[in-house]
Amino acid sequence: MAQFADYIQKIEIDALWNGRRHIVWELRPDVNILSGVNGMGKSTILNRVLRSLLNTGREEMTDLGVTLTLSPDGADMVRFDAVRSFDRPVLSSTIMDRIVDTKLNSELDFQLYQLQRRYLDFQVNASNRIVELFTSGDPDAQCKASAIASEKSHFQDLVDELFSETGKTIDRQSNEIFFYQQGDRLSPYKLSSGEKQMLVIMLTALVENKEHYVLFMDEPEISLHIDWQKKLVSIIHDLNPNAQIILTTHSPAVIMDGWMDCVTDVEDIIVN
């Protein structure tokens, strides 16, 4: 039976850029920020790891030149999500054929569409966990159930706080994500690119139900307000303290707010 890892301990990549570089990156279990100017290979490293996970999901991926050391020993699978930053138009007819709502026009819209479904599953899962607690005879069932129930409202509080400058508040009566702004009800697809991106990141963290998993992000600061950049890592860990974050950036703002010790420069992980 497959055993899922708590986190990725080390990334090794052979022959990055036609053999000119060998990468060895020792990772922290919580936050890992790969910094460097454009063209240094940050995104290439992240994409190679993601391709290897998508193609095999195994610890050893030598066919793609990628080897992951997982923790704990014996783990052979990784739960992971990837958030893309660039809000390009959706041009693929294959993707569009799968979308019922024709108002979806961009990749961020498509990510939100998928996350709406996962958000509903998250709520069903929470309800099931609460029922199980009250039928288990656990003497702390009431306290534990209240903590589970508060996860959704805490997420909503965070969203309202972030979107307060534009007067948007999340619809707390809906099981799907909608907003109110000056009396109008808005779908998430009407948000700005920066708002959509922040919502995608937050939902991705939330719907993992505080399970161990790895969240990959390539330059997540793109389109985000400077204050949101500073809060980004802290918000993700607030929503899921068991997430291992692996992100690339060339913006110093995203590593502020206490995360300087988590930064690695690309040049420091090049062995040859």
Short mmCIF file of the C-alpha atoms (twelve columns), coordinates in Angstrom:
data_MODEL
# 
_entry.id   MODEL 
# 
loop_
_atom_site.group_PDB 
_atom_site.id 
_atom_site.type_symbol 
_atom_site.label_atom_id 
_atom_site.label_alt_id 
_atom_site.label_comp_id 
_atom_site.label_asym_id 
_atom_site.label_seq_id 
_atom_site.Cartn_x 
_atom_site.Cartn_y 
_atom_site.Cartn_z 
_atom_site.pdbx_PDB_model_num 
ATOM 1   C CA . MET A 1   0.000   0.000  0.000   1 
ATOM 2   C CA . ALA A 2   1.302   3.447  -0.939  1 
ATOM 3   C CA . GLN A 3   2.525   5.668  1.889   1 
ATOM 4   C CA . PHE A 4   2.195   9.419  1.463   1 
ATOM 5   C CA . ALA A 5   5.065   11.660 2.493   1 
ATOM 6   C CA . ASP A 6   4.791   14.453 5.036   1 
ATOM 7   C CA . TYR A 7   7.140   16.563 2.951   1 
ATOM 8   C CA . ILE A 8   9.951   16.520 0.378   1 
ATOM 9   C CA . GLN A 9   13.321  16.441 2.103   1 
ATOM 10  C CA . LYS A 10  15.621  16.926 -0.894  1 
ATOM 11  C CA . ILE A 11  15.389  17.647 -4.623  1 
ATOM 12  C CA . GLU A 12  18.134  16.505 -6.980  1 
ATOM 13  C CA . ILE A 13  18.089  17.233 -10.705 1 
ATOM 14  C CA . ASP A 14  20.646  15.923 -13.188 1 
ATOM 15  C CA . ALA A 15  21.521  17.681 -16.426 1 
ATOM 16  C CA . LEU A 16  19.519  20.854 -15.941 1 
ATOM 17  C CA . TRP A 17  19.921  22.847 -19.153 1 
ATOM 18  C CA . ASN A 18  21.685  20.160 -21.253 1 
ATOM 19  C CA . GLY A 19  23.993  18.937 -18.537 1 
ATOM 20  C CA . ARG A 20  25.473  22.258 -17.538 1 
ATOM 21  C CA . ARG A 21  24.010  22.183 -14.056 1 
ATOM 22  C CA . HIS A 22  23.368  19.640 -11.350 1 
ATOM 23  C CA . ILE A 23  20.902  20.745 -8.672  1 
ATOM 24  C CA . VAL A 24  20.864  19.604 -5.037  1 
ATOM 25  C CA . TRP A 25  18.346  21.436 -2.860  1 
ATOM 26  C CA . GLU A 26  17.904  20.505 0.809   1 
ATOM 27  C CA . LEU A 27  14.404  21.507 1.876   1 
ATOM 28  C CA . ARG A 28  12.720  22.585 5.084   1 
ATOM 29  C CA . PRO A 29  9.426   20.892 6.021   1 
ATOM 30  C CA . ASP A 30  7.567   24.210 6.159   1 
ATOM 31  C CA . VAL A 31  8.666   26.991 3.780   1 
ATOM 32  C CA . ASN A 32  11.191  27.001 0.919   1 
ATOM 33  C CA . ILE A 33  11.719  30.107 -1.207  1 
ATOM 34  C CA . LEU A 34  13.958  29.887 -4.273  1 
ATOM 35  C CA . SER A 35  15.212  33.327 -5.213  1 
ATOM 36  C CA . GLY A 36  17.195  34.686 -8.138  1 
ATOM 37  C CA . VAL A 37  17.040  36.947 -11.156 1 
ATOM 38  C CA . ASN A 38  15.099  35.939 -14.253 1 
ATOM 39  C CA . GLY A 39  16.875  33.383 -16.410 1 
ATOM 40  C CA . MET A 40  18.663  31.600 -13.546 1 
ATOM 41  C CA . GLY A 41  16.465  28.495 -13.801 1 
ATOM 42  C CA . LYS A 42  13.997  28.913 -10.919 1 
ATOM 43  C CA . SER A 43  10.922  28.052 -12.954 1 
ATOM 44  C CA . THR A 44  12.795  25.309 -14.830 1 
ATOM 45  C CA . ILE A 45  13.610  23.574 -11.542 1 
ATOM 46  C CA . LEU A 46  10.013  23.806 -10.323 1 
ATOM 47  C CA . ASN A 47  8.598   22.592 -13.640 1 
ATOM 48  C CA . ARG A 48  10.962  19.617 -13.805 1 
ATOM 49  C CA . VAL A 49  9.867   18.489 -10.328 1 
ATOM 50  C CA . LEU A 50  6.182   18.929 -11.184 1 
ATOM 51  C CA . ARG A 51  6.509   17.004 -14.448 1 
ATOM 52  C CA . SER A 52  8.188   14.147 -12.624 1 
ATOM 53  C CA . LEU A 53  5.428   14.027 -9.998  1 
ATOM 54  C CA . LEU A 54  2.674   14.190 -12.612 1 
ATOM 55  C CA . ASN A 55  4.261   11.460 -14.718 1 
ATOM 56  C CA . THR A 56  5.117   8.970  -11.984 1 
ATOM 57  C CA . GLY A 57  4.358   10.110 -8.442  1 
ATOM 58  C CA . ARG A 58  7.217   7.870  -7.260  1 
ATOM 59  C CA . GLU A 59  10.227  8.732  -5.126  1 
ATOM 60  C CA . GLU A 60  12.761  7.778  -7.810  1 
ATOM 61  C CA . MET A 61  12.264  9.512  -11.157 1 
ATOM 62  C CA . THR A 62  15.586  9.006  -12.853 1 
ATOM 63  C CA . ASP A 63  14.007  8.842  -16.299 1 
ATOM 64  C CA . LEU A 64  13.322  12.564 -15.978 1 
ATOM 65  C CA . GLY A 65  16.595  13.283 -14.178 1 
ATOM 66  C CA . VAL A 66  14.758  14.076 -10.944 1 
ATOM 67  C CA . THR A 67  15.218  12.319 -7.611  1 
ATOM 68  C CA . LEU A 68  13.157  13.261 -4.575  1 
ATOM 69  C CA . THR A 69  14.016  12.219 -1.044  1 
ATOM 70  C CA . LEU A 70  10.808  11.999 0.944   1 
ATOM 71  C CA . SER A 71  10.085  12.084 4.659   1 
ATOM 72  C CA . PRO A 72  9.412   9.821  6.446   1 
ATOM 73  C CA . ASP A 73  11.598  7.026  5.092   1 
ATOM 74  C CA . GLY A 74  9.513   4.513  3.170   1 
ATOM 75  C CA . ALA A 75  7.102   7.091  1.755   1 
ATOM 76  C CA . ASP A 76  6.630   6.724  -1.995  1 
ATOM 77  C CA . MET A 77  3.881   9.196  -2.877  1 
ATOM 78  C CA . VAL A 78  3.462   12.960 -2.531  1 
ATOM 79  C CA . ARG A 79  0.216   14.901 -2.178  1 
ATOM 80  C CA . PHE A 80  0.747   18.167 -4.017  1 
ATOM 81  C CA . ASP A 81  -0.891  21.147 -5.667  1 
ATOM 82  C CA . ALA A 82  0.522   23.743 -8.034  1 
ATOM 83  C CA . VAL A 83  -0.649  27.324 -8.407  1 
ATOM 84  C CA . ARG A 84  0.228   29.161 -11.608 1 
ATOM 85  C CA . SER A 85  0.522   32.929 -11.565 1 
ATOM 86  C CA . PHE A 86  -0.113  33.980 -15.141 1 
ATOM 87  C CA . ASP A 87  -3.741  34.626 -16.057 1 
ATOM 88  C CA . ARG A 88  -3.639  33.620 -19.727 1 
ATOM 89  C CA . PRO A 89  -6.763  33.184 -21.875 1 
ATOM 90  C CA . VAL A 90  -8.149  29.665 -22.065 1 
ATOM 91  C CA . LEU A 91  -7.694  28.696 -25.688 1 
ATOM 92  C CA . SER A 92  -7.834  24.897 -25.501 1 
ATOM 93  C CA . SER A 93  -11.066 23.505 -26.938 1 
ATOM 94  C CA . THR A 94  -10.499 20.400 -24.808 1 
ATOM 95  C CA . ILE A 95  -10.681 22.519 -21.653 1 
ATOM 96  C CA . MET A 96  -13.602 24.599 -22.874 1 
ATOM 97  C CA . ASP A 97  -15.606 21.473 -23.721 1 
ATOM 98  C CA . ARG A 98  -15.410 20.502 -20.043 1 
ATOM 99  C CA . ILE A 99  -16.705 23.850 -18.820 1 
ATOM 100 C CA . VAL A 100 -20.430 24.404 -18.573 1 
ATOM 101 C CA . ASP A 101 -20.168 28.033 -17.501 1 
ATOM 102 C CA . THR A 102 -19.195 29.963 -20.645 1 
ATOM 103 C CA . LYS A 103 -18.197 32.972 -18.521 1 
ATOM 104 C CA . LEU A 104 -14.852 31.307 -17.800 1 
ATOM 105 C CA . ASN A 105 -12.273 32.986 -19.998 1 
ATOM 106 C CA . SER A 106 -8.882  32.535 -18.353 1 
ATOM 107 C CA . GLU A 107 -6.688  29.978 -16.607 1 
ATOM 108 C CA . LEU A 108 -7.408  31.545 -13.214 1 
ATOM 109 C CA . ASP A 109 -11.135 31.231 -13.974 1 
ATOM 110 C CA . PHE A 110 -10.637 27.548 -14.730 1 
ATOM 111 C CA . GLN A 111 -8.672  27.035 -11.506 1 
ATOM 112 C CA . LEU A 112 -11.464 28.746 -9.557  1 
ATOM 113 C CA . TYR A 113 -14.048 26.581 -11.297 1 
ATOM 114 C CA . GLN A 114 -12.224 23.440 -10.175 1 
ATOM 115 C CA . LEU A 115 -11.710 24.802 -6.658  1 
ATOM 116 C CA . GLN A 116 -15.429 25.587 -6.300  1 
ATOM 117 C CA . ARG A 117 -16.051 21.832 -6.565  1 
ATOM 118 C CA . ARG A 118 -13.311 21.080 -4.046  1 
ATOM 119 C CA . TYR A 119 -14.706 23.754 -1.707  1 
ATOM 120 C CA . LEU A 120 -18.056 21.949 -1.696  1 
ATOM 121 C CA . ASP A 121 -16.274 18.655 -0.962  1 
ATOM 122 C CA . PHE A 122 -14.389 20.379 1.873   1 
ATOM 123 C CA . GLN A 123 -17.686 21.388 3.491   1 
ATOM 124 C CA . VAL A 124 -19.180 17.911 3.115   1 
ATOM 125 C CA . ASN A 125 -16.022 16.437 4.626   1 
ATOM 126 C CA . ALA A 126 -16.244 18.839 7.569   1 
ATOM 127 C CA . SER A 127 -19.878 17.865 8.206   1 
ATOM 128 C CA . ASN A 128 -18.998 14.175 8.096   1 
ATOM 129 C CA . ARG A 129 -16.131 14.674 10.549  1 
ATOM 130 C CA . ILE A 130 -18.453 16.482 12.965  1 
ATOM 131 C CA . VAL A 131 -21.052 13.693 12.775  1 
ATOM 132 C CA . GLU A 132 -18.366 11.087 13.405  1 
ATOM 133 C CA . LEU A 133 -17.170 12.988 16.474  1 
ATOM 134 C CA . PHE A 134 -20.618 13.126 18.060  1 
ATOM 135 C CA . THR A 135 -21.214 9.428  17.415  1 
ATOM 136 C CA . SER A 136 -17.787 8.349  18.655  1 
ATOM 137 C CA . GLY A 137 -18.373 9.047  22.334  1 
ATOM 138 C CA . ASP A 138 -15.331 11.343 22.452  1 
ATOM 139 C CA . PRO A 139 -15.649 13.484 25.612  1 
ATOM 140 C CA . ASP A 140 -14.073 16.418 23.743  1 
ATOM 141 C CA . ALA A 141 -16.423 16.069 20.768  1 
ATOM 142 C CA . GLN A 142 -18.074 19.467 21.270  1 
ATOM 143 C CA . CYS A 143 -14.765 21.327 21.381  1 
ATOM 144 C CA . LYS A 144 -13.316 19.440 18.403  1 
ATOM 145 C CA . ALA A 145 -16.502 19.921 16.376  1 
ATOM 146 C CA . SER A 146 -16.439 23.662 17.040  1 
ATOM 147 C CA . ALA A 147 -12.845 23.808 15.779  1 
ATOM 148 C CA . ILE A 148 -13.816 22.008 12.556  1 
ATOM 149 C CA . ALA A 149 -16.849 24.251 12.039  1 
ATOM 150 C CA . SER A 150 -14.730 27.371 12.531  1 
ATOM 151 C CA . GLU A 151 -12.361 26.519 9.651   1 
ATOM 152 C CA . LYS A 152 -14.774 27.790 6.999   1 
ATOM 153 C CA . SER A 153 -15.670 30.979 8.896   1 
ATOM 154 C CA . HIS A 154 -11.988 31.682 9.571   1 
ATOM 155 C CA . PHE A 155 -11.284 31.397 5.837   1 
ATOM 156 C CA . GLN A 156 -14.177 33.787 5.146   1 
ATOM 157 C CA . ASP A 157 -12.861 36.255 7.738   1 
ATOM 158 C CA . LEU A 158 -9.442  36.250 6.039   1 
ATOM 159 C CA . VAL A 159 -10.984 36.847 2.611   1 
ATOM 160 C CA . ASP A 160 -13.137 39.711 3.894   1 
ATOM 161 C CA . GLU A 161 -10.117 41.334 5.528   1 
ATOM 162 C CA . LEU A 162 -8.033  41.123 2.343   1 
ATOM 163 C CA . PHE A 163 -10.818 42.396 0.074   1 
ATOM 164 C CA . SER A 164 -12.037 45.124 2.446   1 
ATOM 165 C CA . GLU A 165 -10.417 47.986 0.515   1 
ATOM 166 C CA . THR A 166 -12.684 47.355 -2.474  1 
ATOM 167 C CA . GLY A 167 -15.768 46.819 -0.331  1 
ATOM 168 C CA . LYS A 168 -16.169 43.148 -1.227  1 
ATOM 169 C CA . THR A 169 -17.456 40.665 1.334   1 
ATOM 170 C CA . ILE A 170 -17.909 36.943 0.868   1 
ATOM 171 C CA . ASP A 171 -21.456 35.549 0.803   1 
ATOM 172 C CA . ARG A 172 -21.607 33.526 4.022   1 
ATOM 173 C CA . GLN A 173 -24.973 31.970 3.226   1 
ATOM 174 C CA . SER A 174 -23.764 30.269 0.052   1 
ATOM 175 C CA . ASN A 175 -21.977 26.934 -0.124  1 
ATOM 176 C CA . GLU A 176 -20.152 28.203 -3.212  1 
ATOM 177 C CA . ILE A 177 -17.906 31.254 -3.422  1 
ATOM 178 C CA . PHE A 178 -19.770 34.493 -4.199  1 
ATOM 179 C CA . PHE A 179 -19.223 38.095 -3.117  1 
ATOM 180 C CA . TYR A 180 -21.267 41.174 -2.312  1 
ATOM 181 C CA . GLN A 181 -20.120 44.644 -3.347  1 
ATOM 182 C CA . GLN A 182 -22.360 47.644 -2.766  1 
ATOM 183 C CA . GLY A 183 -25.430 45.414 -2.803  1 
ATOM 184 C CA . ASP A 184 -24.504 43.526 -5.975  1 
ATOM 185 C CA . ARG A 185 -23.781 39.796 -5.865  1 
ATOM 186 C CA . LEU A 186 -20.630 38.891 -7.805  1 
ATOM 187 C CA . SER A 187 -19.268 35.573 -9.012  1 
ATOM 188 C CA . PRO A 188 -15.541 35.010 -8.340  1 
ATOM 189 C CA . TYR A 189 -14.949 35.218 -12.106 1 
ATOM 190 C CA . LYS A 190 -15.725 38.957 -11.891 1 
ATOM 191 C CA . LEU A 191 -12.799 39.635 -9.568  1 
ATOM 192 C CA . SER A 192 -9.547  41.265 -10.673 1 
ATOM 193 C CA . SER A 193 -6.631  39.023 -11.649 1 
ATOM 194 C CA . GLY A 194 -4.896  39.726 -8.325  1 
ATOM 195 C CA . GLU A 195 -8.038  38.918 -6.333  1 
ATOM 196 C CA . LYS A 196 -8.603  35.710 -8.304  1 
ATOM 197 C CA . GLN A 197 -5.010  34.662 -7.765  1 
ATOM 198 C CA . MET A 198 -5.161  35.261 -4.011  1 
ATOM 199 C CA . LEU A 199 -8.462  33.403 -3.788  1 
ATOM 200 C CA . VAL A 200 -7.022  30.451 -5.739  1 
ATOM 201 C CA . ILE A 201 -4.033  30.223 -3.385  1 
ATOM 202 C CA . MET A 202 -6.179  30.448 -0.253  1 
ATOM 203 C CA . LEU A 203 -8.738  27.909 -1.462  1 
ATOM 204 C CA . THR A 204 -5.975  25.515 -2.488  1 
ATOM 205 C CA . ALA A 205 -4.563  25.664 1.042   1 
ATOM 206 C CA . LEU A 206 -7.973  25.365 2.717   1 
ATOM 207 C CA . VAL A 207 -9.419  22.377 0.854   1 
ATOM 208 C CA . GLU A 208 -6.517  20.096 1.833   1 
ATOM 209 C CA . ASN A 209 -8.164  19.785 5.280   1 
ATOM 210 C CA . LYS A 210 -4.864  20.428 7.084   1 
ATOM 211 C CA . GLU A 211 -3.363  17.254 5.613   1 
ATOM 212 C CA . HIS A 212 0.348   17.073 4.843   1 
ATOM 213 C CA . TYR A 213 0.930   18.107 1.241   1 
ATOM 214 C CA . VAL A 214 3.290   20.180 -0.907  1 
ATOM 215 C CA . LEU A 215 2.188   23.466 -2.471  1 
ATOM 216 C CA . PHE A 216 4.279   24.581 -5.456  1 
ATOM 217 C CA . MET A 217 4.035   28.213 -6.594  1 
ATOM 218 C CA . ASP A 218 5.967   29.895 -9.393  1 
ATOM 219 C CA . GLU A 219 6.370   33.620 -8.722  1 
ATOM 220 C CA . PRO A 220 3.072   33.912 -6.799  1 
ATOM 221 C CA . GLU A 221 3.634   37.624 -6.209  1 
ATOM 222 C CA . ILE A 222 2.619   38.379 -9.822  1 
ATOM 223 C CA . SER A 223 -0.514  40.601 -9.776  1 
ATOM 224 C CA . LEU A 224 -0.679  40.654 -5.967  1 
ATOM 225 C CA . HIS A 225 -0.907  43.867 -3.981  1 
ATOM 226 C CA . ILE A 226 2.332   44.551 -2.053  1 
ATOM 227 C CA . ASP A 227 0.602   44.029 1.311   1 
ATOM 228 C CA . TRP A 228 -0.759  40.679 0.114   1 
ATOM 229 C CA . GLN A 229 2.729   39.618 -0.964  1 
ATOM 230 C CA . LYS A 230 4.005   40.201 2.557   1 
ATOM 231 C CA . LYS A 231 1.166   38.204 4.121   1 
ATOM 232 C CA . LEU A 232 1.039   35.377 1.573   1 
ATOM 233 C CA . VAL A 233 3.169   32.707 3.263   1 
ATOM 234 C CA . SER A 234 1.684   33.405 6.699   1 
ATOM 235 C CA . ILE A 235 -1.873  33.133 5.353   1 
ATOM 236 C CA . ILE A 236 -1.150  29.780 3.699   1 
ATOM 237 C CA . HIS A 237 0.292   28.386 6.925   1 
ATOM 238 C CA . ASP A 238 -2.609  29.798 8.891   1 
ATOM 239 C CA . LEU A 239 -5.040  27.862 6.672   1 
ATOM 240 C CA . ASN A 240 -2.904  24.714 6.653   1 
ATOM 241 C CA . PRO A 241 0.033   24.527 9.093   1 
ATOM 242 C CA . ASN A 242 0.984   21.116 7.622   1 
ATOM 243 C CA . ALA A 243 1.612   22.434 4.124   1 
ATOM 244 C CA . GLN A 244 5.153   22.425 2.777   1 
ATOM 245 C CA . ILE A 245 5.516   25.507 0.577   1 
ATOM 246 C CA . ILE A 246 7.977   25.482 -2.321  1 
ATOM 247 C CA . LEU A 247 7.952   28.711 -4.301  1 
ATOM 248 C CA . THR A 248 10.090  30.756 -6.641  1 
ATOM 249 C CA . THR A 249 10.375  34.533 -6.612  1 
ATOM 250 C CA . HIS A 250 12.497  37.444 -7.726  1 
ATOM 251 C CA . SER A 251 10.578  39.852 -5.482  1 
ATOM 252 C CA . PRO A 252 11.938  40.526 -1.975  1 
ATOM 253 C CA . ALA A 253 8.473   41.505 -0.725  1 
ATOM 254 C CA . VAL A 254 7.214   37.917 -0.654  1 
ATOM 255 C CA . ILE A 255 9.970   36.872 1.775   1 
ATOM 256 C CA . MET A 256 9.311   39.607 4.305   1 
ATOM 257 C CA . ASP A 257 7.235   39.172 7.451   1 
ATOM 258 C CA . GLY A 258 9.617   36.734 9.128   1 
ATOM 259 C CA . TRP A 259 10.515  34.294 6.348   1 
ATOM 260 C CA . MET A 260 14.043  35.453 5.476   1 
ATOM 261 C CA . ASP A 261 15.600  32.258 6.892   1 
ATOM 262 C CA . CYS A 262 13.635  30.210 4.342   1 
ATOM 263 C CA . VAL A 263 15.267  31.806 1.275   1 
ATOM 264 C CA . THR A 264 17.728  29.927 -0.943  1 
ATOM 265 C CA . ASP A 265 19.516  31.505 -3.893  1 
ATOM 266 C CA . VAL A 266 19.598  29.434 -7.080  1 
ATOM 267 C CA . GLU A 267 23.383  29.712 -7.256  1 
ATOM 268 C CA . ASP A 268 23.673  28.051 -3.825  1 
ATOM 269 C CA . ILE A 269 22.070  24.781 -4.997  1 
ATOM 270 C CA . ILE A 270 24.139  24.357 -8.183  1 
ATOM 271 C CA . VAL A 271 26.700  21.612 -7.613  1 
ATOM 272 C CA . ASN A 272 28.390  21.721 -11.013 1 
# 
